[in-house]
Amino acid sequence: MSTSSQEPVAAASSAKSKMSLARIAPVMLAFFVMGFVDLVGTATNYVQGEFSLSNGTANLFTTMVFFWFLILSVPTGVLMNKIGRRRTVLISILVTLVAMALPIIGYTLCTGGVRLGFIVASFAFLGIGNTFMQVSLNPLMTVFVTGDRLASTLTTGQFVKAFASLFAPYIAAWGFSHLNGMWWILFVIYLIVGIISYVWLAFDRIEEPAPDNGSTTIGRCFKLLFSDRIVFLCFLGIMAHVGVDVGINAQAPRILMEHTDIALTVATSATMVYFVARMVGCFVGSFALSRISNKLGLRICGVIMVLSALSFAIFAMSPSNPPVWLFWVAVVLVGFGNSNVFSLFLSHALMYRPDRQNEVSGLMLMGLIGGAIFPPIMGAAADAMGQLGAVLVMAVGCLYVLVMGFAYRALEHHKA
């Protein structure tokens, strides 16, 4: 073929690439909206102080958010198979907007228990909206990329999501310090961003793949979960990832305050450090995971997470004057190590069963129930035996990732 004949092809390819980038931009902003769910850890610490709640009671807020993944993930997968992934994402953003609006109403018009009621309702809507979004947005990425690059692309989405997670504690601390205790200004800002995301995605046009093969039902989904070893192990991996993620998000400031005289406004910076480390991990993973195997990636993540658990344990067991630097090392390690675990397990499951991606997505995202299971157990353990108890609960999730990394053969499909 001559050079002149190749030029139109190259130009068409370039135009197609630019068009794809333009189409994927609103999807990436939706990943930012997905990160709104992580503000529950920041909000919990402020609400706990305002209403004098115990560790166990305060951590029930995270249960309130992530409990919906157990109830709605699989039905969302079934719904998505009927109405499409993009429309399901749009519904999820609308529900998330309601979640952002409720605390604004509570803090501007109400006081006392009524205000707390609005916050509780907000967390419930946040969990419902995030369930819809997680189930539909991640498989929507398969429209743009498949195969071995899916894990790195999903990690790029998690990198964008991490910005929302990172900004939340900073905005809350700024509002608390400079706006007469108005930490909830973060709901106002995120409400505006959510509206922009909805409008942008509503005007985007995405050609989605055909629905899953066969008749998709809730019973058929659960049969897949409990009859397929690989799907089940990936499900547990996502449970471990989210349990550690949400648990440390809420518990890290308390671990620091219990062993030092640092104030809450400073201790909450632990959450910011965690999300900075996680964001860096996602950025590194978006490049590294396209060059190394998922097996090696999971092993590296597991080792780093276990080292974090050991660092937290040593800090929590120190009788007096614990080395504060060790706490910050532990926060950085768990943020960096846990940043790519979700993408590794989810992409493995989606590519393992490409004929049932909508169902698998619903099942995998049901694993986010780990965010409802780990934090209250960590809080109860902390109330019973100090923050070391919370660290030991977190360590269970870290060990699972490590074991799966070095027993990766269990996640591989061997044809007869």
N, C-alpha and C positions, 0 to 999 in steps of 0.2 A: 504493500500500500504506500502511496506517495505521501510526502510530508504535507502537501496541501490538503489531501483527503483526510489526514489525521487531525488537522487543526479543528474542523467542525466538531469532531468527536470529542476532542479535549475540551473545547469550549462548552459543549453540552454537558460533559461530565462535571466541569467546574460550576456551571449554572445549577446543576442538580445538587451539587454539594452545598452551594450557597442557599438554595431553597430549603434543603434539609436543616441547615443551621437556623434559618429563620423559623422553620416549623418547630424545631426542638426547643427554642428559647422560651416560649410560654410554658412548656412542659417542665423545664428546669426551674422556672419561677414557682411552679406548683410544688416542686421539691422544697423550696424555701417555706412555703405555707405548711408543708408537712412537718417542718421543724417546730411549728408553734406548739406541738404537743409537749416539747421538752421544757416549756415554761412552767409546767406543773411543779417541777422540783424547786424552782426559784420562788414561785408563788406560795408553795407549801411552807417555806421557812418564814415568810412574812406573816402568813395567816396564822401559823402556829404561835408566833409571838403576840399577835394582836388578840387572839382568843384564848391564850394560855392552854394550848393543847399538849398532850403527852406525845412522845415519839411515835408510839404505836397508833394513836388516833390520827396524828398528822399524816402518817404514811398511808392511811386509808384513802387519802385523796388520790394517790397514784393508782390504788386499786380501782377507784371509781372511774378513772380514765381508761385503764387498760383492761378492765373486766369486759368491756364491750367487744374486744377482739375475740374472746371466747364465744360470745353469743352471736356476733354478726359477721365474722370473717367468711365463713362458709356460705351463708345466705347471700353475702355480697358477691362472692364468686359466681353463684348461680345467677344473680341479677345481672352481673356484668356480661355473662354469656348471652343475655337476651337484649340488653340495651346498648352494649358496647362499652369499651374502657374509657374513652374520652368523656362520654356523658356521665358515667359513674364518678369520674374525677370532678366534674362540674357540680354534681350533687354534693360531693364531700366538701367542696369549698364553701358552698352555701351554708351547710351545717356548721362549719368552722367559723363562719362569720357570725352566726348566732352565738356561738361560744365566746367570741371576743366581745360581743355587745353586752352580754349579761352582767359581767363585773362592772362595766361602766355605769350601767343602770343602778346596780347595787350600791356603788360608792358615791354616786351623785344624788340619789333619791332616798336611800335607806340607811339604817343603822342597826347595830347589834346582831341579833339572831337572823333577822330578815336579810341583812347584808350577807351573812354567812351562807344563807340559803341560796342566794343568787350565785355565789362562788361555787357552791356544790353543784348547782344546775349547770353552770358554765363548764366545769370539769367533765360532767357527764356528756354534754354536747360535744366537747372537745374530743372525748374518746370515741363517740359515734362517728364524727366527721373524719377523724384520723383513721378509723378502721376502714371506712369506704375508700379513703385516699390511698392508704398503704396497699390495699388489695388490688386496686385498679391502676395506680400510677406506675408501680414497678413493672408489671407486664406490658404496660403501654410502651416502655422503652424498647421492647423487642421489635417494635415496628421500625426502629431506626438502626438497631444493631443486634446481632445474634452471635452464637458460637462462643469461642473463647474470649472475645472482647466484651461479652455481656457483663462479667463481674467488674471489670474496670470501669465500664460506663455507668453501672449502678452505683459504684463507688463515687463517681463524679457527681451523681445526683445526691449522694449522702454528703459530699463535700459542700454542695450548695445548701443542703438542709442544715448543716452544721453552723452556717452563718446565723440562721434564726436562733439556734440553740445558744450560740455564743453571745448574741446581742441581748437576749432576754435578761440575764442577770445584771448586765451593765446598765441597761435602760432602767430596770427596777431600782438599782442602787442610786442612780442619778436622780430619779424622780423622788425617792425617799429622802435624799439629802438636800436637794435644791428646790423641791416643789412641796414643801411642808408635808412630807410623808406620803406623797402621791406615787408610791411604787407601781400602782396599777396603770400608770400612763402607758406602760408597754402594751396593754390591751387596745388602747386607742391607736397607737402606731401600727400594730399588727392588723387591726381592723382595716385600715386604709390600704395596706399592702395586699390584704386578702381580696379586697374589692378590685384592685388593679389586676390581680392574677386571674380572677374569674372572668373579667371582661376580655382580657387578652386571649385566654384559652377558648372562650366562647366563639371568637372570630377565627380561631385556627381550624384548619381542615386537615384531618389525619386519616389516611386510608388504613383501616384496621384489618387484621387477618380474620378469617372465617371463625365462627364459634367452635368450641371444643367438639370433638367427635362424640356421637352418641347423645343420649338424653341426660343432661346434667341435672342431678338431684342432690339434695343434702345427704341422703343415705349413700349414694354412690361416692360422694366425696369422702365421707368418713370410712367407707370400706377401703378406699385407696390408702388412707392414712394408716390404718391398722393392719393392712395386708401387705404393704410394701415396706420393707426394712429401710431402704434408702430414704424414702419420703419421711418416714417416722424419725430417723436419726437427724435429718436436716431440720425437722420441726423442733426437736429438742435443742438443737444447736441455736436456733433463733430464740427459743425460750431463754437459754443461758445468756445469750448476748444482750437481750433487752432487759433481763433481770439485773444483770451487772450494771448496765447503762443507767437505768432509772434509779436503781438502788443507790449507787454512788452519787448520782446527781443530787439526790435528796439528803443522803447521809453524810457526805464528805464534810460539809461545814460543821456538822455536829461532832464529828470525830475530832476535828481541830479544836472546837470550843471546849470540849470536855477535858482536854489535856493541856490547854493553854488558857490565858486570860484574854484572848483575842475576841473583839466584839463581832456581832452578827454581820454588820455591814462590811467588815473586812473578811470574815470567814466565808461569806458567799462568793468571794473571788475564787474560791476553790472550784466552784462550778464553772466559772469563766476559764480558769486554767485547764480544767478537764476538757471543755469543748474546744479550746484552742489546740490542745494536743490531739483531740479527735479530728479536728479539721485538717491539721498537718498530716495525720495518718491517712485521711481520705485522699488528700492531694498526692501523697507519695504512692498510695495504693492505685490511684487512677492511672499511673504510669507503670508501676512495678507489676501489677497483676496481669498486664498484657504481655509481660516478658517472662514471668515465672509460673510454675504450675500452681493450681489451687491447693494441692497437697502441701507444697513448701510454704505457701502463704499462710495456710491454716496452722502449720507447725510454728512458724515465727510468731503469729498472733498469740497462740497458746502459751508459749514460753514467756513472752513479755507480760501477759496477763497474770500468770502465776508469780512472776517476780514482783509484780505490783501487790498482789495479795500478801506475799511475805513481808514486803516493806510496810504495808498498813498494819500487819499483825505485830511487827517489832515496835512500831510507833505506839500502838494501843497498849502493848504490854509494859512499856517503860513506866516504872513507878513514879518518877518525878523528873521534871525537866527533859522531856523527850526531845530528840533531835528533830526540830521542825522541818529542816531540809529534807528529812526522810519522808515526811508526809507529802511534801510537794513532788518529790521524785515518784512516789506511789501514784499520785494523781495523774502525773504526766504519763507514766507507764500504762495505766489502765485506760486512759483516753486514747493513746496511740495504738495500743494492742487491740482494743476492742473495736476500733474504727472500721475494719474491713471484714469482720466476722459475719455480719449480716449479709453483705453482698456475696461472700463466698458460699454460704449455705443456700441462699435463695437462688443464685444463678445456677448452682449445681442441680438443684431440684427442678428448676424450670427447663433446663436443657436436657435433663434426664428423661422427662416426660413432655416433649414438645406438643404431643397430640392432646394433652389435657392441661395446658398452661393456666387457664382460668381457674380450674379446680385446684391445681397445685398452689397457685398464688393465694387462694382463700385459705387453704390449709396451712401454708407457711406463715401467713400473717396472723393466723390464730395463735401462733407461737408467741406473739407479742403479749399474750396473757402472762408471760414471765414478768412483765412490768407491773402486773397486779399481784403476783405471788411473792416475788422476792422482797419488795420494800416493806410490807407489813411484817413479814417474818424477820427481816433485819431490824425493824423498829422494836418488835417484841423481844428479840434477842438482846438488843441494846438496853432496853428497860430492865431485863433480867440479870445481865452480867456485864454491863458496860459496853462500850463501842467495839470491844474485841469480839463480842457475839455477832455484831453486824458484819464484821470483817470475815468471820468464819462462814457465814451464810453466803457472802459474795464469793468466797473462795471456791465454793461448789461449782458455780458457773464457770469460773476460770479453769478449773481442773477438767471440766467436760470438754472445753475447746481444746485443751492440750491433749487429752486422750484421743479425741477424734482426729487430731492432726497426726498423731503417731500410729493410729489404728485406721488410717485412711482407707485401707482395703475394704473395710465394712461399708464405705460409701460408694464403692465402685460396682458397676453392673458387669457381671461375668456371664456371658452367653453360654448356653449348654453346647 
